[in-house]
Amino acid sequence: MHEGTPPADEEKLPRLLANLDEATAMLGEARDFAKPGKLPRVLDTARRVLLHPGGAAALEVRARALEEAGVFLGSDWDSPQYLLPSLTTYSLKSPDANTVVIEALSELRLLAVAMGDYLHPLVSAEQAHHYLTQVMALNLWLLFSAPSEAERETQGRLARIPRYLFHHLAERIGYEHIIDQLIEEIWRILQQRPIQVEAVKQMITQIAICQADPAIDLGTSGQGADRLVSSLYGPTRACREDPGLEVYRQRLASMDNAALQGEATGFARAMHDTGLVSPYHPVLLRHLLDHGDHLITEALGLSSTGRDCLLCYRELAHALIRSAVHPATPQAVYGLALMLERGILYQPPVAPAMWRQLGLPLSEWSQARLNLAYGDAVSPRARLLEGVLCMLGLPLGVGQGNNPTCQSARALSMWAYNDPDYLLQMVAWAARDDEIVMHFEGQPISSMKSSGGVAQSLPMDLDPVSLIVVPHLDRIYAEMGRRCIGREGDPHRWVNPEFHGWWSGRGFRINVDVASGQLHELDVFLRHFYASYHPYYNGNQPLIHPQPAGIAVTDSAARFIGWHAITILRVSLDPTEVMRVYFFNPNNDSGQDWGDGVRVSTAGNGERFGEASLPFEQFASRLYIFHYDPLERGELANVTQEELNRVTGYVHRSWGANRVPAADLQADSGHLNPGT
């Protein structure tokens, strides 16, 4: 090619884009039933555009038009708020051209949202940015490596598309900051101490691979990754170079007590620092069963409380290590350590219930579910036991996955936090009997005899306990709701205390008229909430039992997203003397921007692991349902109107903007001005 002659690809790109715009317009004008016939031309033209170095940038500009024309209609990509980052790898490696193209278009759409160029009705800019960060973490190899032989064999030229796409994503998000952003994101997630950490471990593994590859130059990025990588692959001197489990076993066999003590201390420090457990840690712990309980105490990183609990229930602790702690179930170590620290074995029913769990025969259905979700590296019983230890150790680490089952996740968390033997009873019924029976107003409800729940399909992206128990709870919760049909008001008034436990207050307040969706007696609602929960108005009475509540979730633009179940855990002053509500949110990641300055905090404001928090006024502005004890009377009259007006302003500027009754709108017009 002579100097100055444009490449053939560049000559074609403008023509291809004109064809794409024409095909997109035809798709947009077609009726829904006719769109499948128009879609192939759009996808084929988009594929050819993506094969050009500047194609991804051109499609990013057109992302909104493509979506509005219906390119995602009827597919999994039509609901971007439910997309899973972990599945992108399979889509991008697919031999099917349309799958690769539609995945690429979806990432470019979210990039446009993340950069603020596309105000999406279902996904906020922060959510899109968070998703893309995770996608890039899980697919770092696309940035730094050429197509493998396998990719070239199965995908051919298609393998170029993901690489062009990811280089464009990297350039737009900030190439030099990607690794640093990923590390920051990993630490932010780990601060919340989730039970499920596989996605985080995959991200750390990708960073480790990049660090180890001499062909990849990370520059000054990735300095904070060493603690994360070493926590998984080399927390101690004897496994620093990641020698493999068998070599590590041989090294342990030749160590004296002083060396074993050093290993135990190193593992415990790394585990409590990150919340992650190296596969080498179970190897050490199982070895220490024959070397005295003081070394086991060191390896678990126990305080005097945990050590006393371990020594008091020594046989049970040893049995749990033998049955649940394996290299394939390393998080069981962290769950066991935190369960001992909580001291819940001292509650009379818990230790016998744990012995029952150790010998629990699992139904065929339960075994099949666990093997399908987690593989068969260990027995289903060991996998479930790991889940039980993690849930009892990390009751606020439960997540609902990408499923509308926040009620069931909240119930499991609440029982693990407040009533652990009841949780163990639920696990036994579900895993052994394939049935849970609960009562609603004196009448039994069987999970097997109830029809469908809230979830349309069996959720799979859950921790082991949730995987087995949630399908049963979901059906029972839905059945309780069905039994409230015809009653005036919101069914949660009757369902929540029956579903979650006797400690849920029988007093109930809601600030939305169920029939019309309009705000209803907001001032009265807020006065009751202050009088029930705020220490300055309830006689400084701390919250005794966690209470179910409902919030109106908003995005970073303060737009209403939906109703969501959370648990109010406590109300107290934070380190800066601001009164805050500390709550549990089962949605997998509590750190969110709810708009209008309402940013949910997960660390740095007095939060314990797994808690989210907001200043009292901001939390009250997103609350729409709460329970209280009607016999505990607070001071309604003492709440100042000025304080209530501030909360009302937050409501009217966010989820309540279109719910203000006409009469109130005129009276409260001052609250609608964000400047007031």
C-alpha positions as CSV (number, residue, x, y, z in Angstrom):
1,M,0.0,0.0,0.0
2,H,1.5,3.4,-1.0
3,E,2.1,6.0,1.7
4,G,-0.9,8.3,2.1
5,T,-3.4,5.7,0.7
6,P,-6.1,5.2,3.3
7,P,-6.7,1.6,4.4
8,A,-9.5,-0.2,2.7
9,D,-11.3,-0.7,6.1
10,E,-11.3,3.1,6.7
11,E,-12.8,3.7,3.2
12,K,-15.6,1.3,4.0
13,L,-16.5,2.5,7.5
14,P,-18.6,5.6,6.5
15,R,-20.6,3.5,4.0
16,L,-21.1,0.8,6.6
17,L,-22.3,3.3,9.1
18,A,-24.8,4.8,6.6
19,N,-26.1,1.3,6.0
20,L,-26.4,0.7,9.7
21,D,-28.3,3.9,10.3
22,E,-30.7,2.9,7.5
23,A,-31.2,-0.6,8.9
24,T,-31.7,0.8,12.5
25,A,-34.3,3.2,11.2
26,M,-36.2,0.4,9.5
27,L,-36.0,-1.8,12.7
28,G,-37.3,1.1,14.7
29,E,-40.3,1.7,12.4
30,A,-41.3,-2.0,12.3
31,R,-44.0,-3.3,14.5
32,D,-42.9,-5.6,17.3
33,F,-44.0,-8.8,15.5
34,A,-42.0,-7.7,12.4
35,K,-38.8,-6.7,14.2
36,P,-37.2,-10.2,14.1
37,G,-37.2,-10.0,10.3
38,K,-35.4,-6.6,10.3
39,L,-32.9,-7.5,13.1
40,P,-30.4,-9.7,11.1
41,R,-29.4,-6.8,8.8
42,V,-28.7,-4.6,11.8
43,L,-26.6,-7.2,13.6
44,D,-24.7,-8.2,10.5
45,T,-23.8,-4.5,9.6
46,A,-22.9,-3.9,13.3
47,R,-20.5,-6.9,13.1
48,R,-18.8,-5.4,10.1
49,V,-18.5,-2.1,11.8
50,L,-17.0,-3.6,15.0
51,L,-14.3,-5.3,12.9
52,H,-12.9,-1.8,12.1
53,P,-10.6,-0.1,14.7
54,G,-12.9,2.9,15.1
55,G,-16.1,0.9,14.9
56,A,-16.7,0.6,18.7
57,A,-16.6,4.4,19.1
58,A,-19.1,4.9,16.2
59,L,-21.5,2.4,17.8
60,E,-21.2,4.0,21.2
61,V,-22.6,7.2,19.7
62,R,-25.5,5.1,18.2
63,A,-26.1,3.0,21.3
64,R,-29.3,4.7,22.4
65,A,-30.8,4.7,18.9
66,L,-30.0,1.0,18.5
67,E,-31.7,0.2,21.8
68,E,-34.7,2.3,21.2
69,A,-35.1,0.7,17.7
70,G,-35.4,-2.7,19.5
71,V,-32.1,-4.4,19.0
72,F,-32.3,-6.0,22.5
73,L,-36.1,-6.6,22.4
74,G,-37.1,-10.0,23.8
75,S,-33.5,-11.0,24.7
76,D,-31.7,-11.3,28.0
77,W,-30.0,-8.0,27.2
78,D,-33.4,-6.2,27.3
79,S,-33.1,-6.0,31.1
80,P,-29.6,-4.5,31.7
81,Q,-30.3,-4.1,35.4
82,Y,-30.2,-7.9,35.7
83,L,-27.1,-8.7,33.6
84,L,-24.4,-10.7,35.2
85,P,-20.7,-9.7,34.5
86,S,-19.5,-13.3,34.9
87,L,-21.6,-14.3,31.8
88,T,-19.9,-11.9,29.5
89,T,-16.9,-14.2,29.0
90,Y,-19.1,-16.9,27.5
91,S,-20.9,-14.5,25.2
92,L,-17.7,-12.8,24.0
93,K,-16.1,-16.2,23.3
94,S,-19.2,-17.6,21.5
95,P,-18.8,-18.9,17.9
96,D,-22.2,-17.4,17.1
97,A,-21.6,-13.9,15.5
98,N,-24.9,-12.5,16.7
99,T,-24.2,-13.4,20.4
100,V,-20.8,-11.6,20.2
101,V,-22.3,-8.6,18.5
102,I,-25.3,-8.1,20.8
103,E,-23.0,-8.5,23.9
104,A,-20.7,-5.8,22.4
105,L,-23.6,-3.5,21.7
106,S,-24.8,-4.0,25.3
107,E,-21.4,-3.0,26.7
108,L,-21.3,0.0,24.4
109,R,-24.8,1.0,25.5
110,L,-23.7,0.8,29.2
111,L,-20.6,2.8,28.4
112,A,-22.8,5.6,27.0
113,V,-24.8,5.4,30.2
114,A,-21.7,5.4,32.4
115,M,-20.2,8.4,30.6
116,G,-23.5,10.4,31.1
117,D,-24.4,10.5,27.4
118,Y,-27.5,8.3,27.8
119,L,-29.9,8.7,30.6
120,H,-31.2,5.2,30.8
121,P,-34.6,4.4,32.4
122,L,-33.4,1.1,34.1
123,V,-29.7,1.7,34.9
124,S,-28.0,4.6,36.5
125,A,-24.5,5.9,35.4
126,E,-23.0,4.5,38.7
127,Q,-24.6,1.1,38.1
128,A,-23.3,1.0,34.5
129,H,-19.8,2.0,35.5
130,H,-19.8,-0.6,38.3
131,Y,-20.9,-3.3,35.9
132,L,-18.3,-2.3,33.3
133,T,-15.6,-2.3,35.9
134,Q,-16.5,-5.9,36.9
135,V,-16.7,-7.0,33.2
136,M,-13.2,-5.6,32.5
137,A,-11.9,-7.3,35.7
138,L,-13.2,-10.6,34.6
139,N,-11.9,-10.2,31.0
140,L,-8.6,-8.5,31.5
141,W,-7.0,-11.0,29.1
142,L,-8.9,-9.3,26.2
143,L,-6.8,-6.1,26.9
144,F,-3.4,-7.7,27.0
145,S,-3.3,-10.9,24.9
146,A,-3.8,-11.9,21.3
147,P,-6.5,-14.5,20.4
148,S,-5.5,-18.0,21.4
149,E,-5.4,-20.9,19.0
150,A,-8.7,-22.1,20.4
151,E,-10.3,-18.7,19.9
152,R,-9.0,-18.5,16.3
153,E,-10.3,-22.0,15.7
154,T,-13.8,-21.4,17.0
155,Q,-14.3,-17.7,16.3
156,G,-12.0,-16.8,13.4
157,R,-12.2,-13.0,12.7
158,L,-14.9,-12.7,15.3
159,A,-12.1,-12.9,18.0
160,R,-11.0,-9.4,17.0
161,I,-14.3,-7.8,18.0
162,P,-14.0,-8.3,21.8
163,R,-10.4,-6.9,21.7
164,Y,-11.4,-3.8,19.7
165,L,-14.3,-3.4,22.1
166,F,-12.2,-3.7,25.3
167,H,-9.5,-1.3,24.1
168,H,-12.3,1.2,23.4
169,L,-13.7,0.7,26.9
170,A,-10.3,1.1,28.4
171,E,-9.6,4.3,26.6
172,R,-13.0,5.8,27.5
173,I,-12.9,4.8,31.2
174,G,-9.2,5.7,31.5
175,Y,-6.7,3.1,30.5
176,E,-4.0,3.9,33.1
177,H,-6.6,3.7,36.0
178,I,-8.3,0.4,35.1
179,I,-6.3,-1.9,37.4
180,D,-6.3,0.7,40.2
181,Q,-10.1,1.1,39.8
182,L,-10.5,-2.7,39.9
183,I,-8.5,-3.0,43.1
184,E,-10.4,-0.2,44.7
185,E,-13.7,-1.9,43.6
186,I,-12.5,-5.2,45.1
187,W,-11.7,-3.6,48.4
188,R,-15.0,-1.8,48.5
189,I,-16.9,-5.1,48.0
190,L,-14.7,-6.9,50.6
191,Q,-15.4,-4.2,53.2
192,Q,-19.0,-5.4,53.2
193,R,-17.9,-9.0,53.9
194,P,-20.2,-10.9,51.5
195,I,-20.7,-14.7,51.9
196,Q,-20.2,-15.1,48.1
197,V,-16.8,-14.1,47.0
198,E,-16.2,-16.2,43.9
199,A,-16.5,-13.2,41.6
200,V,-14.0,-11.3,43.7
201,K,-11.6,-14.2,43.6
202,Q,-11.9,-14.4,39.8
203,M,-11.0,-10.6,39.5
204,I,-8.0,-11.1,41.8
205,T,-6.9,-14.1,39.7
206,Q,-7.1,-12.1,36.5
207,I,-4.9,-9.3,38.1
208,A,-2.4,-12.0,39.3
209,I,-2.2,-13.4,35.8
210,C,-1.5,-9.9,34.4
211,Q,1.2,-9.3,37.0
212,A,2.9,-12.6,36.3
213,D,2.9,-12.1,32.5
214,P,6.2,-10.4,31.4
215,A,4.5,-9.3,28.1
216,I,2.0,-7.1,30.0
217,D,3.3,-3.8,31.3
218,L,1.0,-2.4,34.0
219,G,3.2,0.7,34.5
220,T,2.6,2.1,37.9
221,S,-0.9,0.6,38.2
222,G,-1.8,-2.3,40.5
223,Q,0.4,-1.4,43.5
224,G,-2.4,-2.2,46.0
225,A,-3.0,-5.7,44.4
226,D,-0.2,-7.5,46.3
227,R,-2.2,-7.9,49.5
228,L,-5.2,-9.3,47.6
229,V,-3.2,-11.7,45.4
230,S,-1.1,-12.9,48.4
231,S,-4.2,-13.5,50.5
232,L,-5.3,-16.1,48.0
233,Y,-2.1,-17.5,46.6
234,G,0.7,-17.0,49.2
235,P,-0.3,-15.6,52.6
236,T,2.6,-17.2,54.5
237,R,6.3,-17.9,54.0
238,A,5.8,-21.6,53.3
239,C,3.4,-21.0,50.4
240,R,4.7,-17.6,49.2
241,E,5.5,-18.8,45.7
242,D,2.2,-20.7,45.4
243,P,3.8,-24.2,45.3
244,G,0.6,-26.3,45.1
245,L,-1.3,-28.0,47.9
246,E,0.6,-31.3,47.8
247,V,4.0,-29.6,48.2
248,Y,2.6,-27.4,51.0
249,R,1.4,-30.6,52.8
250,Q,4.9,-32.0,52.6
251,R,6.3,-28.8,54.0
252,L,3.9,-28.8,56.9
253,A,4.9,-32.4,57.9
254,S,8.5,-31.3,58.5
255,M,7.7,-28.1,60.6
256,D,8.2,-27.7,64.3
257,N,5.7,-25.9,66.6
258,A,7.4,-22.5,66.1
259,A,7.1,-22.7,62.3
260,L,3.5,-23.9,62.5
261,Q,2.8,-21.0,64.8
262,G,4.2,-18.6,62.2
263,E,2.0,-20.2,59.5
264,A,-1.1,-20.0,61.6
265,T,-0.6,-16.3,62.5
266,G,0.1,-15.4,58.8
267,F,-3.1,-17.1,57.5
268,A,-5.2,-15.6,60.3
269,R,-3.9,-12.1,59.6
270,A,-4.6,-12.4,55.8
271,M,-8.1,-13.9,56.4
272,H,-9.3,-11.2,58.8
273,D,-7.7,-8.5,56.7
274,T,-9.5,-9.3,53.5
275,G,-12.4,-11.7,54.4
276,L,-10.9,-14.1,51.8
277,V,-9.4,-17.5,52.6
278,S,-6.6,-19.1,50.7
279,P,-7.0,-22.8,49.7
280,Y,-3.8,-23.4,51.6
281,H,-5.5,-22.4,54.9
282,P,-7.7,-25.5,55.1
283,V,-4.6,-27.7,54.5
284,L,-3.0,-26.1,57.6
285,L,-6.1,-26.2,59.7
286,R,-6.7,-29.9,59.1
287,H,-3.0,-30.6,59.8
288,L,-3.3,-28.7,63.2
289,L,-6.1,-31.0,64.4
290,D,-3.3,-33.3,65.7
291,H,-1.1,-30.4,67.1
292,G,-3.2,-28.8,69.9
293,D,-6.0,-26.4,70.2
294,H,-3.8,-23.3,70.8
295,L,-2.5,-23.5,67.2
296,I,-6.1,-23.9,65.9
297,T,-7.0,-20.8,67.8
298,E,-4.1,-19.0,66.2
299,A,-5.0,-20.2,62.7
300,L,-8.6,-19.0,63.2
301,G,-7.4,-15.6,64.6
302,L,-9.7,-15.9,67.6
303,S,-10.0,-13.5,70.5
304,S,-10.6,-14.7,74.1
305,T,-14.3,-15.0,73.3
306,G,-13.8,-17.3,70.3
307,R,-11.0,-19.2,72.0
308,D,-13.2,-20.0,75.1
309,C,-16.1,-21.0,72.8
310,L,-13.7,-23.3,70.8
311,L,-12.4,-25.0,74.0
312,C,-15.9,-25.4,75.5
313,Y,-17.2,-27.0,72.2
314,R,-13.9,-28.6,71.2
315,E,-15.4,-31.9,69.8
316,L,-18.0,-30.0,67.7
317,A,-15.3,-27.6,66.4
318,H,-13.0,-30.4,65.4
319,A,-15.9,-32.3,63.7
320,L,-16.8,-29.1,61.8
321,I,-13.2,-28.7,60.6
322,R,-13.1,-32.3,59.4
323,S,-16.4,-32.2,57.6
324,A,-16.6,-28.7,56.2
325,V,-13.1,-27.3,55.8
326,H,-11.4,-28.4,52.6
327,P,-9.3,-26.6,49.9
328,A,-12.5,-26.5,47.8
329,T,-14.5,-24.9,50.6
330,P,-12.0,-22.5,52.1
331,Q,-14.5,-19.8,53.2
332,A,-15.7,-22.3,55.8
333,V,-12.6,-21.3,57.8
334,Y,-13.8,-17.7,58.0
335,G,-17.4,-18.7,58.7
336,L,-16.2,-21.0,61.6
337,A,-14.0,-18.3,63.1
338,L,-16.7,-15.6,63.1
339,M,-19.3,-18.1,64.4
340,L,-17.1,-18.9,67.4
341,E,-16.5,-15.1,67.9
342,R,-20.2,-14.5,68.1
343,G,-20.5,-17.0,70.9
344,I,-23.8,-18.4,69.6
345,L,-22.9,-22.0,70.5
346,Y,-23.6,-21.0,74.1
347,Q,-27.3,-20.7,73.2
348,P,-28.6,-24.1,74.3
349,P,-30.3,-25.2,71.0
350,V,-27.4,-24.2,68.7
351,A,-24.8,-26.8,69.4
352,P,-27.2,-29.8,69.2
353,A,-28.6,-28.3,65.9
354,M,-25.0,-28.1,64.5
355,W,-24.5,-31.8,65.4
356,R,-27.7,-32.6,63.5
357,Q,-26.4,-30.5,60.6
358,L,-23.1,-32.6,60.5
359,G,-25.0,-35.8,60.0
360,L,-28.0,-34.4,58.0
361,P,-29.0,-36.7,55.1
362,L,-29.7,-34.6,52.1
363,S,-32.5,-35.3,49.6
364,E,-31.7,-36.1,46.0
365,W,-33.1,-32.8,45.0
366,S,-30.8,-30.9,47.4
367,Q,-27.8,-32.8,46.3
368,A,-28.5,-32.2,42.7
369,R,-29.0,-28.5,43.2
370,L,-25.7,-28.1,45.1
371,N,-23.7,-30.1,42.6
372,L,-25.3,-28.2,39.7
373,A,-24.4,-24.8,41.2
374,Y,-21.0,-25.6,42.8
375,G,-19.7,-28.8,41.1
376,D,-18.7,-32.0,42.8
377,A,-15.2,-31.1,44.1
378,V,-16.5,-31.9,47.6
379,S,-19.7,-33.6,48.8
380,P,-23.0,-31.7,48.8
381,R,-23.1,-32.1,52.6
382,A,-19.7,-30.4,53.0
383,R,-20.8,-27.6,50.6
384,L,-24.0,-27.0,52.5
385,L,-22.0,-27.1,55.8
386,E,-19.7,-24.4,54.5
387,G,-22.7,-22.3,53.7
388,V,-24.2,-22.8,57.1
389,L,-20.9,-21.7,58.8
390,C,-20.6,-18.7,56.6
391,M,-24.2,-17.6,57.2
392,L,-23.9,-18.0,61.0
393,G,-20.6,-16.2,61.0
394,L,-21.6,-13.5,58.5
395,P,-25.4,-13.0,58.9
396,L,-25.2,-9.6,57.1
397,G,-23.3,-11.1,54.1
398,V,-26.4,-12.8,52.6
399,G,-27.2,-11.6,49.1
400,Q,-30.4,-12.2,47.0
401,G,-28.4,-12.6,43.7
402,N,-30.1,-11.3,40.6
403,N,-33.5,-12.4,41.8
404,P,-36.6,-10.6,43.2
405,T,-36.3,-12.6,46.5
406,C,-35.2,-9.8,48.9
407,Q,-37.9,-10.9,51.4
408,S,-36.4,-14.4,51.7
409,A,-32.8,-13.2,51.8
410,R,-33.8,-10.8,54.5
411,A,-35.5,-13.5,56.5
412,L,-32.4,-15.8,56.3
413,S,-30.2,-12.9,57.4
414,M,-32.5,-12.0,60.3
415,W,-32.7,-15.6,61.6
416,A,-28.9,-16.1,61.4
417,Y,-28.5,-12.7,63.2
418,N,-31.2,-13.1,65.8
419,D,-32.4,-16.7,66.0
420,P,-29.7,-19.1,64.7
421,D,-31.4,-22.3,65.9
422,Y,-34.5,-21.4,63.9
423,L,-32.3,-20.9,60.8
424,L,-30.8,-24.4,61.3
425,Q,-34.3,-25.8,61.6
426,M,-35.2,-24.3,58.3
427,V,-32.1,-25.7,56.6
428,A,-32.8,-29.2,58.0
429,W,-36.4,-29.2,56.7
430,A,-35.5,-27.8,53.3
431,A,-32.4,-29.9,52.7
432,R,-33.7,-33.2,54.1
433,D,-37.4,-33.1,53.6
434,D,-37.8,-30.9,50.5
435,E,-40.5,-29.0,52.4
436,I,-40.9,-26.2,54.9
437,V,-44.1,-25.6,56.8
438,M,-44.8,-22.2,58.3
439,H,-48.0,-20.9,59.9
440,F,-50.0,-17.8,58.9
441,E,-52.5,-16.7,61.5
442,G,-52.7,-20.2,62.9
443,Q,-53.0,-22.0,59.5
444,P,-50.2,-24.2,58.2
445,I,-48.6,-23.3,54.8
446,S,-46.5,-25.9,53.1
447,S,-43.9,-24.9,50.6
448,M,-44.6,-28.0,48.5
449,K,-48.3,-27.4,48.3
450,S,-48.0,-23.7,47.6
451,S,-48.0,-22.5,44.0
452,G,-45.3,-20.2,42.5
453,G,-43.4,-17.6,44.4
454,V,-42.0,-14.2,43.4
455,A,-39.1,-15.6,41.4
456,Q,-40.2,-16.9,38.0
457,S,-37.4,-19.6,37.9
458,L,-35.2,-21.4,40.4
459,P,-32.4,-19.0,41.4
460,M,-28.9,-20.4,41.0
461,D,-26.6,-17.5,41.9
462,L,-26.9,-17.9,45.6
463,D,-24.9,-19.1,48.6
464,P,-25.4,-22.8,49.5
465,V,-28.0,-22.2,52.3
466,S,-30.0,-19.7,50.2
467,L,-29.8,-22.1,47.2
468,I,-31.7,-24.8,49.1
469,V,-34.0,-22.7,51.4
470,V,-35.0,-19.7,49.3
471,P,-37.2,-21.5,46.8
472,H,-39.3,-22.8,49.7
473,L,-39.4,-19.4,51.5
474,D,-40.3,-17.7,48.3
475,R,-43.4,-19.8,47.7
476,I,-44.5,-19.5,51.4
477,Y,-44.1,-15.7,51.3
478,A,-46.1,-15.5,48.1
479,E,-48.8,-17.7,49.6
480,M,-49.1,-15.5,52.7
481,G,-49.6,-12.6,50.3
482,R,-52.3,-14.4,48.5
483,R,-54.1,-15.0,51.7
484,C,-54.3,-11.3,52.3
485,I,-56.1,-10.6,49.0
486,G,-59.2,-8.5,49.6
487,R,-57.9,-6.9,52.8
488,E,-57.6,-3.2,52.9
489,G,-54.1,-1.7,52.9
490,D,-50.7,-3.3,52.3
491,P,-50.3,-7.1,52.9
492,H,-46.9,-6.6,54.5
493,R,-48.8,-5.5,57.6
494,W,-49.8,-9.1,58.3
495,V,-47.2,-11.0,56.3
496,N,-44.0,-9.6,57.8
497,P,-44.5,-10.6,61.5
498,E,-45.8,-14.1,60.5
499,F,-43.0,-14.6,58.0
500,H,-40.0,-13.1,59.9
501,G,-40.7,-13.8,63.5
502,W,-42.5,-12.8,66.7
503,W,-40.1,-9.9,67.3
504,S,-41.4,-8.0,64.2
505,G,-43.5,-5.2,65.6
506,R,-47.2,-5.6,65.2
507,G,-47.6,-1.8,64.8
508,F,-47.4,-0.9,61.1
509,R,-47.1,2.3,59.2
510,I,-47.1,3.1,55.5
511,N,-46.9,6.5,53.8
512,V,-48.4,5.4,50.4
513,D,-52.0,4.9,49.6
514,V,-52.0,1.3,48.2
515,A,-55.0,1.9,45.8
516,S,-53.7,5.2,44.3
517,G,-50.0,5.1,44.8
518,Q,-50.1,8.6,46.2
519,L,-48.3,9.8,49.3
520,H,-50.6,9.5,52.4
521,E,-50.2,11.3,55.7
522,L,-46.5,11.7,55.3
523,D,-46.1,13.9,58.4
524,V,-47.9,11.5,60.6
525,F,-45.8,8.6,59.2
526,L,-42.5,10.5,59.9
527,R,-43.6,11.5,63.4
528,H,-44.3,7.8,64.2
529,F,-41.0,6.7,62.8
530,Y,-39.0,9.3,64.8
531,A,-40.9,8.5,67.9
532,S,-40.3,4.7,67.5
533,Y,-36.7,4.7,66.3
534,H,-34.9,8.0,67.0
535,P,-33.1,7.9,70.4
536,Y,-33.9,11.6,71.1
537,Y,-37.6,11.0,70.8
538,N,-38.1,7.4,72.1
539,G,-36.5,7.8,75.5
540,N,-33.1,6.7,74.3
541,Q,-34.3,3.1,73.9
542,P,-31.9,1.1,71.6
543,L,-33.5,-1.2,69.1
544,I,-33.6,-4.6,70.6
545,H,-34.6,-6.9,67.7
546,P,-33.9,-6.2,64.0
547,Q,-37.0,-4.9,62.3
548,P,-38.3,-5.5,58.7
549,A,-38.8,-2.3,56.7
550,G,-39.5,-1.2,53.1
551,I,-37.7,1.4,51.2
552,A,-38.4,3.2,47.9
553,V,-35.1,2.7,46.0
554,T,-34.0,5.6,43.7
555,D,-31.1,5.9,41.3
556,S,-28.4,8.5,41.2
557,A,-30.8,10.9,39.5
558,A,-33.3,10.4,42.4
559,R,-35.7,8.6,40.1
560,F,-37.9,5.9,41.6
561,I,-36.6,2.3,40.8
562,G,-38.8,0.1,42.9
563,W,-39.8,-1.1,46.4
564,H,-37.3,-3.1,48.4
565,A,-37.1,-5.1,51.6
566,I,-34.4,-4.2,54.2
567,T,-33.7,-4.7,57.9
568,I,-33.3,-1.9,60.4
569,L,-30.5,-3.0,62.7
570,R,-29.7,-0.1,65.0
571,V,-29.8,3.7,65.3
572,S,-26.9,5.5,66.9
573,L,-24.5,8.4,66.7
574,D,-21.6,7.9,64.2
575,P,-18.0,9.0,65.0
576,T,-18.9,12.5,63.9
577,E,-21.9,12.7,66.2
578,V,-24.4,12.4,63.3
579,M,-27.4,10.2,64.1
580,R,-27.5,7.4,61.6
581,V,-29.7,4.4,60.8
582,Y,-27.6,1.2,60.3
583,F,-29.4,-1.3,58.1
584,F,-29.0,-4.6,56.2
585,N,-29.7,-4.5,52.4
586,P,-29.9,-8.0,50.8
587,N,-29.2,-6.6,47.3
588,N,-25.5,-7.9,47.1
589,D,-23.9,-4.5,47.2
590,S,-25.1,-1.8,49.7
591,G,-22.9,1.1,48.5
592,Q,-25.3,3.1,46.3
593,D,-26.0,6.6,45.3
594,W,-29.8,7.2,45.7
595,G,-29.6,10.8,44.3
596,D,-30.2,14.2,45.8
597,G,-27.1,13.8,47.9
598,V,-28.3,10.5,49.5
599,R,-25.3,8.2,49.3
600,V,-25.4,5.0,51.2
601,S,-22.2,4.3,53.2
602,T,-20.8,0.9,53.9
603,A,-17.6,1.8,55.7
604,G,-16.1,4.8,57.5
605,N,-19.1,5.9,59.4
606,G,-19.2,3.4,62.2
607,E,-20.6,0.5,60.1
608,R,-19.9,-3.1,61.2
609,F,-19.2,-5.6,58.5
610,G,-22.3,-6.0,56.2
611,E,-24.1,-2.9,57.4
612,A,-25.2,0.0,55.3
613,S,-26.0,3.4,56.8
614,L,-27.5,6.8,56.2
615,P,-28.1,9.9,58.3
616,F,-31.5,9.5,60.0
617,E,-33.2,12.2,57.9
618,Q,-32.0,10.8,54.6
619,F,-33.0,7.2,55.6
620,A,-36.4,8.4,56.6
621,S,-36.8,10.1,53.2
622,R,-36.5,6.7,51.4
623,L,-38.6,4.7,53.9
624,Y,-42.2,3.8,53.0
625,I,-43.0,0.9,55.4
626,F,-41.9,0.2,59.0
627,H,-43.0,-1.9,61.9
628,Y,-43.0,-0.9,65.6
629,D,-44.2,-2.1,69.0
630,P,-47.5,-0.2,69.6
631,L,-47.0,-0.6,73.4
632,E,-43.7,1.4,73.3
633,R,-44.8,5.0,73.1
634,G,-42.4,7.7,71.9
635,E,-42.9,11.5,71.8
636,L,-44.7,12.3,68.6
637,A,-45.1,16.0,69.4
638,N,-41.5,16.7,70.1
639,V,-40.3,16.2,66.5
640,T,-39.9,19.7,65.1
641,Q,-41.7,20.7,61.9
642,E,-38.4,22.1,60.6
643,E,-36.8,18.6,60.7
644,L,-39.9,17.0,59.2
645,N,-39.9,19.6,56.4
646,R,-36.3,18.7,55.5
647,V,-37.2,15.0,55.2
648,T,-40.4,15.8,53.2
649,G,-38.2,17.9,50.8
650,Y,-36.1,14.9,50.1
651,V,-39.2,12.8,49.5
652,H,-40.8,15.3,47.1
653,R,-37.6,15.7,45.2
654,S,-37.2,12.0,44.6
655,W,-39.5,9.0,44.6
656,G,-42.5,11.1,45.8
657,A,-42.3,13.7,43.0
658,N,-45.2,12.3,41.1
659,R,-47.1,11.0,44.2
660,V,-48.0,14.2,45.9
661,P,-51.8,14.7,46.2
662,A,-52.9,17.9,44.5
663,A,-53.9,19.6,47.8
664,D,-50.5,18.9,49.4
665,L,-48.6,20.0,46.3
666,Q,-50.0,23.5,46.6
667,A,-49.4,23.7,50.4
668,D,-45.8,22.2,50.2
669,S,-44.5,23.9,47.1
670,G,-41.6,25.2,49.1
671,H,-40.3,21.7,49.7
672,L,-40.0,21.0,46.0
673,N,-37.3,23.5,45.5
674,P,-33.9,21.8,45.9
675,G,-32.5,25.0,47.1
676,T,-34.8,25.4,50.1
